[in-house]
Amino acid sequence: MPETMIGKINEFFAKPVVAGVELSAPLKAGDLIHIIGHTTDVLMTVQSMQIDNAEVSQAGAGQSIGIKVTDRVRRGDTVYKVSV
């Protein structure tokens, strides 16, 4: 499955398990993403996204979003959108 880089992790909060993502390309709820780093390898579907604590269904390049993640991710990890 082809993957396109769409952003980087800039924050991680353990409780709740949420990551801050700086987007370089659009993303919407329901998209399949792959987060890869030195010790990170998380494949997941985006269930919900927030901008400034407000629920959104999509976000564009240059925006910072928060997404609920299924496992620990680290600052600097790369976020890819998986095309199915």
Secondary structure, DSSP 4 states (H G I P E B T S, - for coil): --EEEEEEEEEEETTTTEEEEEESS-EETT-EEEEE-SS-EEEEE---EEETTEEESEE-TT-EEEEE-SS---TT-EEEEEP-
